Structures are given as structure tokens and as C-alpha cells.
Amino acid sequence: MIGFITVAAMLVAMWVFEIVDTALGGALDGTFGLRSWSTDNPWSFLTSAFMHADFNHLIGNSVPFLVLGCLVALSGAGRLVGTTLIVMVVSGVGVWLFSGPTTLTVGASGLIFGYFGYTVLRGVVERRTVDIVIMICVVLFYGTMIWGVLPQQPGVSWQGHLFGFLGGLLAAYVLPGRRTPRPAAPSGPYGPQGYPG
């Protein structure tokens, strides 16, 4: 439940920031967006995902962010936070290094692609029925997203998509898996294993 609340709170924050940013004429984007090759605002690695170019940009990101974020949250709040941080850093570094000098990048699409990568690889890593079902559903409904990691449309950060996706794969691989409770040992007259000790 905490994980779902966290995803919802992040989305609400994006909307609040966009409302304020629009009222300020886009001033927040310049301060909290990620500007490649610039060291002026190092916190922008963690804040650029909450900024958007306009409401159309935010609307386009809202549903996939909510859906894929909630699917990651099924793994637990800790894994959601860990995945989010890993994706933000990996995506941010990729954008910072491989975008043109002083290019300003904003938007949650890096996180969306990261959550996509996480849910796909987690089904392979975990090999649990629920994770495999999630993986199949994500591939069926969002599989065409993978083309977004390639340079296609001017003004769209394929770097954020690609490195966000790679960050999601990394998170699925390195974050500790869910532990399956071990069945209790049978008890007997000769000890917990039922054999003479």
C-alpha cells in the first residue's frame, strides 16, 4: 500500500510543479531540469523527472507512469524507491553525457522506461508466477515502447529513454529479491525434524 501511495504522491507532485511552473512562465524547468554538460544544478538528476515542458507532455506521461509505477510497487515500497533512485541516476548520467551541450531535459519518461525495463526483467530474474504474468502483460500493452530508445523525433530525449530502460534492467538485477517463506519444519517426538537427534 505504501508503494502505491508513493507512486500517486509522485504523480501529484508532478502536477503541482507543472501548475506552479506554468504560472511562473517555465522558470522551474530551468532550475530543476537537467542541463547536459553543466554542473550548476547537480540536484537536477533527482528533480528533472518531476518537471515537464507543458501540460500535454505531463498528460502523455501520467498514465504510463501511474500504471508501470504501481506494477513496480507490487514488489514493495523499498524496491520501488530503490528502482526509482537507480533509474534517476542512470538516466540522468546518460542524458547529461550524451545530449548536446546545455540541452535542457525534463519529464518522467526516463522513469517510465526504467519501470518498463524493471518489470520486464524482474519476471526473468524472480521466476515467480506473479512477476511472469506482470512481465507478459507489460510486454503486450507497452512492448512498442522499446522503439523509444532509438533516435526518432526531434525534441524527444531518446537518451533519457535508453538509459532509463538500462537503469530499470540494472535495478531488477541488483536489488534483492523477495524471500519466499520457508515451510516450518515438522515436529515430532524426537525433535524438530522428527528424527532421533
mmCIF file of the C-alpha atoms, coordinates in Angstrom:
data_MODEL
# 
_entry.id   MODEL 
# 
loop_
_atom_site.group_PDB 
_atom_site.id 
_atom_site.type_symbol 
_atom_site.label_atom_id 
_atom_site.label_alt_id 
_atom_site.label_comp_id 
_atom_site.label_asym_id 
_atom_site.label_entity_id 
_atom_site.label_seq_id 
_atom_site.pdbx_PDB_ins_code 
_atom_site.Cartn_x 
_atom_site.Cartn_y 
_atom_site.Cartn_z 
_atom_site.occupancy 
_atom_site.B_iso_or_equiv 
_atom_site.pdbx_formal_charge 
_atom_site.auth_seq_id 
_atom_site.auth_comp_id 
_atom_site.auth_asym_id 
_atom_site.auth_atom_id 
_atom_site.pdbx_PDB_model_num 
ATOM 1   C CA . MET A 1 1   ? 0.000  0.000   0.000   1.00 0.00 ? 1   MET A CA 1 
ATOM 2   C CA . ILE A 1 2   ? 2.848  2.405   0.850   1.00 0.00 ? 2   ILE A CA 1 
ATOM 3   C CA . GLY A 1 3   ? 4.333  1.824   -2.585  1.00 0.00 ? 3   GLY A CA 1 
ATOM 4   C CA . PHE A 1 4   ? 1.080  2.723   -4.349  1.00 0.00 ? 4   PHE A CA 1 
ATOM 5   C CA . ILE A 1 5   ? 0.722  5.850   -2.214  1.00 0.00 ? 5   ILE A CA 1 
ATOM 6   C CA . THR A 1 6   ? 4.309  6.800   -3.098  1.00 0.00 ? 6   THR A CA 1 
ATOM 7   C CA . VAL A 1 7   ? 3.619  6.496   -6.834  1.00 0.00 ? 7   VAL A CA 1 
ATOM 8   C CA . ALA A 1 8   ? 0.418  8.539   -6.506  1.00 0.00 ? 8   ALA A CA 1 
ATOM 9   C CA . ALA A 1 9   ? 2.224  11.179  -4.440  1.00 0.00 ? 9   ALA A CA 1 
ATOM 10  C CA . MET A 1 10  ? 4.969  11.460  -7.072  1.00 0.00 ? 10  MET A CA 1 
ATOM 11  C CA . LEU A 1 11  ? 2.373  11.978  -9.792  1.00 0.00 ? 11  LEU A CA 1 
ATOM 12  C CA . VAL A 1 12  ? 0.549  14.593  -7.717  1.00 0.00 ? 12  VAL A CA 1 
ATOM 13  C CA . ALA A 1 13  ? 3.874  16.372  -7.188  1.00 0.00 ? 13  ALA A CA 1 
ATOM 14  C CA . MET A 1 14  ? 4.450  16.436  -10.964 1.00 0.00 ? 14  MET A CA 1 
ATOM 15  C CA . TRP A 1 15  ? 1.075  18.092  -11.477 1.00 0.00 ? 15  TRP A CA 1 
ATOM 16  C CA . VAL A 1 16  ? 1.649  20.612  -8.689  1.00 0.00 ? 16  VAL A CA 1 
ATOM 17  C CA . PHE A 1 17  ? 5.071  21.532  -10.083 1.00 0.00 ? 17  PHE A CA 1 
ATOM 18  C CA . GLU A 1 18  ? 3.649  21.937  -13.587 1.00 0.00 ? 18  GLU A CA 1 
ATOM 19  C CA . ILE A 1 19  ? 0.876  24.208  -12.335 1.00 0.00 ? 19  ILE A CA 1 
ATOM 20  C CA . VAL A 1 20  ? 3.417  26.368  -10.492 1.00 0.00 ? 20  VAL A CA 1 
ATOM 21  C CA . ASP A 1 21  ? 5.864  26.246  -13.410 1.00 0.00 ? 21  ASP A CA 1 
ATOM 22  C CA . THR A 1 22  ? 3.182  27.386  -15.850 1.00 0.00 ? 22  THR A CA 1 
ATOM 23  C CA . ALA A 1 23  ? 2.248  30.244  -13.534 1.00 0.00 ? 23  ALA A CA 1 
ATOM 24  C CA . LEU A 1 24  ? 5.919  31.275  -13.378 1.00 0.00 ? 24  LEU A CA 1 
ATOM 25  C CA . GLY A 1 25  ? 6.388  31.108  -17.134 1.00 0.00 ? 25  GLY A CA 1 
ATOM 26  C CA . GLY A 1 26  ? 8.551  27.986  -17.117 1.00 0.00 ? 26  GLY A CA 1 
ATOM 27  C CA . ALA A 1 27  ? 11.052 29.210  -14.531 1.00 0.00 ? 27  ALA A CA 1 
ATOM 28  C CA . LEU A 1 28  ? 11.104 25.902  -12.643 1.00 0.00 ? 28  LEU A CA 1 
ATOM 29  C CA . ASP A 1 29  ? 12.159 23.923  -15.711 1.00 0.00 ? 29  ASP A CA 1 
ATOM 30  C CA . GLY A 1 30  ? 15.349 25.938  -15.999 1.00 0.00 ? 30  GLY A CA 1 
ATOM 31  C CA . THR A 1 31  ? 16.167 25.477  -12.332 1.00 0.00 ? 31  THR A CA 1 
ATOM 32  C CA . PHE A 1 32  ? 15.200 21.849  -11.768 1.00 0.00 ? 32  PHE A CA 1 
ATOM 33  C CA . GLY A 1 33  ? 15.529 20.410  -15.273 1.00 0.00 ? 33  GLY A CA 1 
ATOM 34  C CA . LEU A 1 34  ? 18.676 18.528  -16.255 1.00 0.00 ? 34  LEU A CA 1 
ATOM 35  C CA . ARG A 1 35  ? 21.055 20.583  -18.384 1.00 0.00 ? 35  ARG A CA 1 
ATOM 36  C CA . SER A 1 36  ? 23.663 18.435  -20.081 1.00 0.00 ? 36  SER A CA 1 
ATOM 37  C CA . TRP A 1 37  ? 27.356 19.118  -19.508 1.00 0.00 ? 37  TRP A CA 1 
ATOM 38  C CA . SER A 1 38  ? 26.508 21.632  -16.783 1.00 0.00 ? 38  SER A CA 1 
ATOM 39  C CA . THR A 1 39  ? 27.425 21.284  -13.112 1.00 0.00 ? 39  THR A CA 1 
ATOM 40  C CA . ASP A 1 40  ? 25.389 24.258  -11.925 1.00 0.00 ? 40  ASP A CA 1 
ATOM 41  C CA . ASN A 1 41  ? 22.416 22.285  -10.571 1.00 0.00 ? 41  ASN A CA 1 
ATOM 42  C CA . PRO A 1 42  ? 23.635 18.815  -9.501  1.00 0.00 ? 42  PRO A CA 1 
ATOM 43  C CA . TRP A 1 43  ? 20.292 18.056  -7.814  1.00 0.00 ? 43  TRP A CA 1 
ATOM 44  C CA . SER A 1 44  ? 18.600 18.068  -11.216 1.00 0.00 ? 44  SER A CA 1 
ATOM 45  C CA . PHE A 1 45  ? 19.439 14.356  -11.573 1.00 0.00 ? 45  PHE A CA 1 
ATOM 46  C CA . LEU A 1 46  ? 16.705 13.787  -8.993  1.00 0.00 ? 46  LEU A CA 1 
ATOM 47  C CA . THR A 1 47  ? 14.316 16.608  -9.896  1.00 0.00 ? 47  THR A CA 1 
ATOM 48  C CA . SER A 1 48  ? 14.128 16.696  -13.698 1.00 0.00 ? 48  SER A CA 1 
ATOM 49  C CA . ALA A 1 49  ? 11.646 13.793  -13.768 1.00 0.00 ? 49  ALA A CA 1 
ATOM 50  C CA . PHE A 1 50  ? 9.143  15.960  -11.879 1.00 0.00 ? 50  PHE A CA 1 
ATOM 51  C CA . MET A 1 51  ? 9.344  18.788  -14.421 1.00 0.00 ? 51  MET A CA 1 
ATOM 52  C CA . HIS A 1 52  ? 7.520  18.826  -17.776 1.00 0.00 ? 52  HIS A CA 1 
ATOM 53  C CA . ALA A 1 53  ? 7.586  21.042  -20.826 1.00 0.00 ? 53  ALA A CA 1 
ATOM 54  C CA . ASP A 1 54  ? 3.825  21.666  -20.710 1.00 0.00 ? 54  ASP A CA 1 
ATOM 55  C CA . PHE A 1 55  ? 0.558  20.034  -19.686 1.00 0.00 ? 55  PHE A CA 1 
ATOM 56  C CA . ASN A 1 56  ? 0.378  17.947  -22.869 1.00 0.00 ? 56  ASN A CA 1 
ATOM 57  C CA . HIS A 1 57  ? 3.772  16.485  -22.017 1.00 0.00 ? 57  HIS A CA 1 
ATOM 58  C CA . LEU A 1 58  ? 2.630  15.733  -18.473 1.00 0.00 ? 58  LEU A CA 1 
ATOM 59  C CA . ILE A 1 59  ? -0.692 14.232  -19.589 1.00 0.00 ? 59  ILE A CA 1 
ATOM 60  C CA . GLY A 1 60  ? 1.126  11.925  -22.001 1.00 0.00 ? 60  GLY A CA 1 
ATOM 61  C CA . ASN A 1 61  ? 3.364  10.673  -19.193 1.00 0.00 ? 61  ASN A CA 1 
ATOM 62  C CA . SER A 1 62  ? 0.796  10.431  -16.397 1.00 0.00 ? 62  SER A CA 1 
ATOM 63  C CA . VAL A 1 63  ? -0.994 7.169   -17.247 1.00 0.00 ? 63  VAL A CA 1 
ATOM 64  C CA . PRO A 1 64  ? 2.068  5.047   -18.129 1.00 0.00 ? 64  PRO A CA 1 
ATOM 65  C CA . PHE A 1 65  ? 3.887  6.418   -15.072 1.00 0.00 ? 65  PHE A CA 1 
ATOM 66  C CA . LEU A 1 66  ? 0.978  5.502   -12.812 1.00 0.00 ? 66  LEU A CA 1 
ATOM 67  C CA . VAL A 1 67  ? 0.446  2.039   -14.319 1.00 0.00 ? 67  VAL A CA 1 
ATOM 68  C CA . LEU A 1 68  ? 4.093  0.971   -14.529 1.00 0.00 ? 68  LEU A CA 1 
ATOM 69  C CA . GLY A 1 69  ? 4.939  2.621   -11.211 1.00 0.00 ? 69  GLY A CA 1 
ATOM 70  C CA . CYS A 1 70  ? 2.178  0.668   -9.459  1.00 0.00 ? 70  CYS A CA 1 
ATOM 71  C CA . LEU A 1 71  ? 3.428  -2.560  -11.052 1.00 0.00 ? 71  LEU A CA 1 
ATOM 72  C CA . VAL A 1 72  ? 6.878  -1.866  -9.623  1.00 0.00 ? 72  VAL A CA 1 
ATOM 73  C CA . ALA A 1 73  ? 5.231  -1.041  -6.286  1.00 0.00 ? 73  ALA A CA 1 
ATOM 74  C CA . LEU A 1 74  ? 3.858  -4.589  -6.197  1.00 0.00 ? 74  LEU A CA 1 
ATOM 75  C CA . SER A 1 75  ? 7.436  -5.596  -5.403  1.00 0.00 ? 75  SER A CA 1 
ATOM 76  C CA . GLY A 1 76  ? 7.300  -3.481  -2.237  1.00 0.00 ? 76  GLY A CA 1 
ATOM 77  C CA . ALA A 1 77  ? 7.909  0.124   -1.286  1.00 0.00 ? 77  ALA A CA 1 
ATOM 78  C CA . GLY A 1 78  ? 11.614 -0.453  -0.716  1.00 0.00 ? 78  GLY A CA 1 
ATOM 79  C CA . ARG A 1 79  ? 12.136 -1.877  -4.173  1.00 0.00 ? 79  ARG A CA 1 
ATOM 80  C CA . LEU A 1 80  ? 10.084 0.968   -5.686  1.00 0.00 ? 80  LEU A CA 1 
ATOM 81  C CA . VAL A 1 81  ? 12.276 3.587   -4.022  1.00 0.00 ? 81  VAL A CA 1 
ATOM 82  C CA . GLY A 1 82  ? 15.469 1.706   -4.920  1.00 0.00 ? 82  GLY A CA 1 
ATOM 83  C CA . THR A 1 83  ? 14.385 1.284   -8.532  1.00 0.00 ? 83  THR A CA 1 
ATOM 84  C CA . THR A 1 84  ? 13.374 4.932   -8.793  1.00 0.00 ? 84  THR A CA 1 
ATOM 85  C CA . LEU A 1 85  ? 16.718 6.172   -7.473  1.00 0.00 ? 85  LEU A CA 1 
ATOM 86  C CA . ILE A 1 86  ? 18.763 3.832   -9.680  1.00 0.00 ? 86  ILE A CA 1 
ATOM 87  C CA . VAL A 1 87  ? 16.778 4.815   -12.776 1.00 0.00 ? 87  VAL A CA 1 
ATOM 88  C CA . MET A 1 88  ? 17.024 8.526   -11.979 1.00 0.00 ? 88  MET A CA 1 
ATOM 89  C CA . VAL A 1 89  ? 20.808 8.337   -11.626 1.00 0.00 ? 89  VAL A CA 1 
ATOM 90  C CA . VAL A 1 90  ? 21.478 6.083   -14.639 1.00 0.00 ? 90  VAL A CA 1 
ATOM 91  C CA . SER A 1 91  ? 19.070 8.001   -16.863 1.00 0.00 ? 91  SER A CA 1 
ATOM 92  C CA . GLY A 1 92  ? 20.409 11.330  -15.632 1.00 0.00 ? 92  GLY A CA 1 
ATOM 93  C CA . VAL A 1 93  ? 24.028 10.389  -16.251 1.00 0.00 ? 93  VAL A CA 1 
ATOM 94  C CA . GLY A 1 94  ? 23.171 9.150   -19.747 1.00 0.00 ? 94  GLY A CA 1 
ATOM 95  C CA . VAL A 1 95  ? 21.283 12.329  -20.595 1.00 0.00 ? 95  VAL A CA 1 
ATOM 96  C CA . TRP A 1 96  ? 23.996 14.531  -19.106 1.00 0.00 ? 96  TRP A CA 1 
ATOM 97  C CA . LEU A 1 97  ? 26.796 12.812  -21.037 1.00 0.00 ? 97  LEU A CA 1 
ATOM 98  C CA . PHE A 1 98  ? 25.192 12.072  -24.389 1.00 0.00 ? 98  PHE A CA 1 
ATOM 99  C CA . SER A 1 99  ? 22.885 15.027  -25.048 1.00 0.00 ? 99  SER A CA 1 
ATOM 100 C CA . GLY A 1 100 ? 24.152 18.095  -26.843 1.00 0.00 ? 100 GLY A CA 1 
ATOM 101 C CA . PRO A 1 101 ? 25.868 20.742  -24.695 1.00 0.00 ? 101 PRO A CA 1 
ATOM 102 C CA . THR A 1 102 ? 23.467 22.695  -22.432 1.00 0.00 ? 102 THR A CA 1 
ATOM 103 C CA . THR A 1 103 ? 20.433 20.742  -23.685 1.00 0.00 ? 103 THR A CA 1 
ATOM 104 C CA . LEU A 1 104 ? 17.617 21.038  -21.124 1.00 0.00 ? 104 LEU A CA 1 
ATOM 105 C CA . THR A 1 105 ? 15.785 17.757  -20.459 1.00 0.00 ? 105 THR A CA 1 
ATOM 106 C CA . VAL A 1 106 ? 12.627 17.430  -18.375 1.00 0.00 ? 106 VAL A CA 1 
ATOM 107 C CA . GLY A 1 107 ? 9.948  14.796  -17.943 1.00 0.00 ? 107 GLY A CA 1 
ATOM 108 C CA . ALA A 1 108 ? 9.161  11.457  -16.338 1.00 0.00 ? 108 ALA A CA 1 
ATOM 109 C CA . SER A 1 109 ? 9.745  9.379   -19.467 1.00 0.00 ? 109 SER A CA 1 
ATOM 110 C CA . GLY A 1 110 ? 13.138 8.202   -18.191 1.00 0.00 ? 110 GLY A CA 1 
ATOM 111 C CA . LEU A 1 111 ? 11.397 6.821   -15.112 1.00 0.00 ? 111 LEU A CA 1 
ATOM 112 C CA . ILE A 1 112 ? 8.661  5.283   -17.243 1.00 0.00 ? 112 ILE A CA 1 
ATOM 113 C CA . PHE A 1 113 ? 11.184 3.454   -19.405 1.00 0.00 ? 113 PHE A CA 1 
ATOM 114 C CA . GLY A 1 114 ? 13.031 2.426   -16.247 1.00 0.00 ? 114 GLY A CA 1 
ATOM 115 C CA . TYR A 1 115 ? 9.891  0.953   -14.726 1.00 0.00 ? 115 TYR A CA 1 
ATOM 116 C CA . PHE A 1 116 ? 9.231  -0.792  -18.034 1.00 0.00 ? 116 PHE A CA 1 
ATOM 117 C CA . GLY A 1 117 ? 12.697 -2.346  -18.022 1.00 0.00 ? 117 GLY A CA 1 
ATOM 118 C CA . TYR A 1 118 ? 12.359 -3.350  -14.386 1.00 0.00 ? 118 TYR A CA 1 
ATOM 119 C CA . THR A 1 119 ? 9.027  -5.122  -14.805 1.00 0.00 ? 119 THR A CA 1 
ATOM 120 C CA . VAL A 1 120 ? 10.217 -6.987  -17.892 1.00 0.00 ? 120 VAL A CA 1 
ATOM 121 C CA . LEU A 1 121 ? 13.491 -8.271  -16.454 1.00 0.00 ? 121 LEU A CA 1 
ATOM 122 C CA . ARG A 1 122 ? 12.054 -8.929  -12.999 1.00 0.00 ? 122 ARG A CA 1 
ATOM 123 C CA . GLY A 1 123 ? 9.876  -11.686 -14.435 1.00 0.00 ? 123 GLY A CA 1 
ATOM 124 C CA . VAL A 1 124 ? 13.011 -13.411 -15.704 1.00 0.00 ? 124 VAL A CA 1 
ATOM 125 C CA . VAL A 1 125 ? 15.020 -12.851 -12.527 1.00 0.00 ? 125 VAL A CA 1 
ATOM 126 C CA . GLU A 1 126 ? 12.343 -13.748 -9.991  1.00 0.00 ? 126 GLU A CA 1 
ATOM 127 C CA . ARG A 1 127 ? 10.696 -16.604 -11.939 1.00 0.00 ? 127 ARG A CA 1 
ATOM 128 C CA . ARG A 1 128 ? 7.612  -16.184 -9.776  1.00 0.00 ? 128 ARG A CA 1 
ATOM 129 C CA . THR A 1 129 ? 4.212  -16.589 -11.342 1.00 0.00 ? 129 THR A CA 1 
ATOM 130 C CA . VAL A 1 130 ? 3.060  -13.076 -10.448 1.00 0.00 ? 130 VAL A CA 1 
ATOM 131 C CA . ASP A 1 131 ? 6.223  -11.482 -11.887 1.00 0.00 ? 131 ASP A CA 1 
ATOM 132 C CA . ILE A 1 132 ? 5.981  -13.525 -15.077 1.00 0.00 ? 132 ILE A CA 1 
ATOM 133 C CA . VAL A 1 133 ? 2.329  -12.542 -15.526 1.00 0.00 ? 133 VAL A CA 1 
ATOM 134 C CA . ILE A 1 134 ? 3.232  -8.882  -14.981 1.00 0.00 ? 134 ILE A CA 1 
ATOM 135 C CA . MET A 1 135 ? 6.081  -9.210  -17.479 1.00 0.00 ? 135 MET A CA 1 
ATOM 136 C CA . ILE A 1 136 ? 3.781  -10.680 -20.134 1.00 0.00 ? 136 ILE A CA 1 
ATOM 137 C CA . CYS A 1 137 ? 1.107  -8.022  -19.592 1.00 0.00 ? 137 CYS A CA 1 
ATOM 138 C CA . VAL A 1 138 ? 3.659  -5.206  -19.746 1.00 0.00 ? 138 VAL A CA 1 
ATOM 139 C CA . VAL A 1 139 ? 5.152  -6.555  -22.970 1.00 0.00 ? 139 VAL A CA 1 
ATOM 140 C CA . LEU A 1 140 ? 1.684  -6.912  -24.512 1.00 0.00 ? 140 LEU A CA 1 
ATOM 141 C CA . PHE A 1 141 ? 0.475  -3.440  -23.564 1.00 0.00 ? 141 PHE A CA 1 
ATOM 142 C CA . TYR A 1 142 ? 3.693  -1.426  -23.582 1.00 0.00 ? 142 TYR A CA 1 
ATOM 143 C CA . GLY A 1 143 ? 6.094  -3.501  -25.687 1.00 0.00 ? 143 GLY A CA 1 
ATOM 144 C CA . THR A 1 144 ? 6.197  -0.965  -28.509 1.00 0.00 ? 144 THR A CA 1 
ATOM 145 C CA . MET A 1 145 ? 7.791  1.483   -26.069 1.00 0.00 ? 145 MET A CA 1 
ATOM 146 C CA . ILE A 1 146 ? 11.119 -0.191  -26.750 1.00 0.00 ? 146 ILE A CA 1 
ATOM 147 C CA . TRP A 1 147 ? 11.393 1.737   -30.028 1.00 0.00 ? 147 TRP A CA 1 
ATOM 148 C CA . GLY A 1 148 ? 11.560 4.924   -27.975 1.00 0.00 ? 148 GLY A CA 1 
ATOM 149 C CA . VAL A 1 149 ? 15.165 4.147   -27.038 1.00 0.00 ? 149 VAL A CA 1 
ATOM 150 C CA . LEU A 1 150 ? 16.181 4.966   -30.615 1.00 0.00 ? 150 LEU A CA 1 
ATOM 151 C CA . PRO A 1 151 ? 16.655 8.483   -32.014 1.00 0.00 ? 151 PRO A CA 1 
ATOM 152 C CA . GLN A 1 152 ? 13.425 9.271   -33.842 1.00 0.00 ? 152 GLN A CA 1 
ATOM 153 C CA . GLN A 1 153 ? 11.634 12.504  -33.047 1.00 0.00 ? 153 GLN A CA 1 
ATOM 154 C CA . PRO A 1 154 ? 13.476 15.817  -32.651 1.00 0.00 ? 154 PRO A CA 1 
ATOM 155 C CA . GLY A 1 155 ? 12.979 17.301  -29.203 1.00 0.00 ? 155 GLY A CA 1 
ATOM 156 C CA . VAL A 1 156 ? 12.393 13.916  -27.545 1.00 0.00 ? 156 VAL A CA 1 
ATOM 157 C CA . SER A 1 157 ? 15.196 12.631  -25.328 1.00 0.00 ? 157 SER A CA 1 
ATOM 158 C CA . TRP A 1 158 ? 15.944 9.146   -26.595 1.00 0.00 ? 158 TRP A CA 1 
ATOM 159 C CA . GLN A 1 159 ? 18.945 9.299   -24.266 1.00 0.00 ? 159 GLN A CA 1 
ATOM 160 C CA . GLY A 1 160 ? 16.608 9.519   -21.278 1.00 0.00 ? 160 GLY A CA 1 
ATOM 161 C CA . HIS A 1 161 ? 14.551 6.634   -22.627 1.00 0.00 ? 161 HIS A CA 1 
ATOM 162 C CA . LEU A 1 162 ? 17.549 4.404   -23.354 1.00 0.00 ? 162 LEU A CA 1 
ATOM 163 C CA . PHE A 1 163 ? 19.397 4.991   -20.115 1.00 0.00 ? 163 PHE A CA 1 
ATOM 164 C CA . GLY A 1 164 ? 16.185 4.915   -18.101 1.00 0.00 ? 164 GLY A CA 1 
ATOM 165 C CA . PHE A 1 165 ? 15.469 1.484   -19.578 1.00 0.00 ? 165 PHE A CA 1 
ATOM 166 C CA . LEU A 1 166 ? 19.020 0.336   -18.773 1.00 0.00 ? 166 LEU A CA 1 
ATOM 167 C CA . GLY A 1 167 ? 18.616 1.677   -15.236 1.00 0.00 ? 167 GLY A CA 1 
ATOM 168 C CA . GLY A 1 168 ? 15.445 -0.380  -14.835 1.00 0.00 ? 168 GLY A CA 1 
ATOM 169 C CA . LEU A 1 169 ? 17.244 -3.509  -16.015 1.00 0.00 ? 169 LEU A CA 1 
ATOM 170 C CA . LEU A 1 170 ? 20.053 -2.795  -13.562 1.00 0.00 ? 170 LEU A CA 1 
ATOM 171 C CA . ALA A 1 171 ? 17.596 -2.308  -10.700 1.00 0.00 ? 171 ALA A CA 1 
ATOM 172 C CA . ALA A 1 172 ? 15.825 -5.588  -11.491 1.00 0.00 ? 172 ALA A CA 1 
ATOM 173 C CA . TYR A 1 173 ? 19.153 -7.388  -11.437 1.00 0.00 ? 173 TYR A CA 1 
ATOM 174 C CA . VAL A 1 174 ? 20.839 -5.870  -8.382  1.00 0.00 ? 174 VAL A CA 1 
ATOM 175 C CA . LEU A 1 175 ? 18.012 -5.229  -5.936  1.00 0.00 ? 175 LEU A CA 1 
ATOM 176 C CA . PRO A 1 176 ? 17.446 -8.114  -3.521  1.00 0.00 ? 176 PRO A CA 1 
ATOM 177 C CA . GLY A 1 177 ? 14.634 -10.458 -4.464  1.00 0.00 ? 177 GLY A CA 1 
ATOM 178 C CA . ARG A 1 178 ? 11.586 -11.203 -2.400  1.00 0.00 ? 178 ARG A CA 1 
ATOM 179 C CA . ARG A 1 179 ? 12.136 -14.004 0.027   1.00 0.00 ? 179 ARG A CA 1 
ATOM 180 C CA . THR A 1 180 ? 9.724  -16.890 -0.102  1.00 0.00 ? 180 THR A CA 1 
ATOM 181 C CA . PRO A 1 181 ? 8.846  -18.030 3.438   1.00 0.00 ? 181 PRO A CA 1 
ATOM 182 C CA . ARG A 1 182 ? 10.285 -21.432 4.166   1.00 0.00 ? 182 ARG A CA 1 
ATOM 183 C CA . PRO A 1 183 ? 7.811  -24.051 5.383   1.00 0.00 ? 183 PRO A CA 1 
ATOM 184 C CA . ALA A 1 184 ? 8.007  -24.791 9.074   1.00 0.00 ? 184 ALA A CA 1 
ATOM 185 C CA . ALA A 1 185 ? 9.979  -27.906 9.943   1.00 0.00 ? 185 ALA A CA 1 
ATOM 186 C CA . PRO A 1 186 ? 7.774  -30.786 11.026  1.00 0.00 ? 186 PRO A CA 1 
ATOM 187 C CA . SER A 1 187 ? 7.863  -31.517 14.726  1.00 0.00 ? 187 SER A CA 1 
ATOM 188 C CA . GLY A 1 188 ? 7.938  -34.928 16.251  1.00 0.00 ? 188 GLY A CA 1 
ATOM 189 C CA . PRO A 1 189 ? 8.782  -36.795 19.427  1.00 0.00 ? 189 PRO A CA 1 
ATOM 190 C CA . TYR A 1 190 ? 12.481 -36.804 18.551  1.00 0.00 ? 190 TYR A CA 1 
ATOM 191 C CA . GLY A 1 191 ? 12.996 -33.096 17.806  1.00 0.00 ? 191 GLY A CA 1 
ATOM 192 C CA . PRO A 1 192 ? 12.021 -30.512 15.191  1.00 0.00 ? 192 PRO A CA 1 
ATOM 193 C CA . GLN A 1 193 ? 12.955 -32.757 12.245  1.00 0.00 ? 193 GLN A CA 1 
ATOM 194 C CA . GLY A 1 194 ? 11.087 -35.802 13.551  1.00 0.00 ? 194 GLY A CA 1 
ATOM 195 C CA . TYR A 1 195 ? 14.226 -37.956 13.699  1.00 0.00 ? 195 TYR A CA 1 
ATOM 196 C CA . PRO A 1 196 ? 16.305 -39.087 16.649  1.00 0.00 ? 196 PRO A CA 1 
ATOM 197 C CA . GLY A 1 197 ? 18.869 -36.426 17.444  1.00 0.00 ? 197 GLY A CA 1 
# 
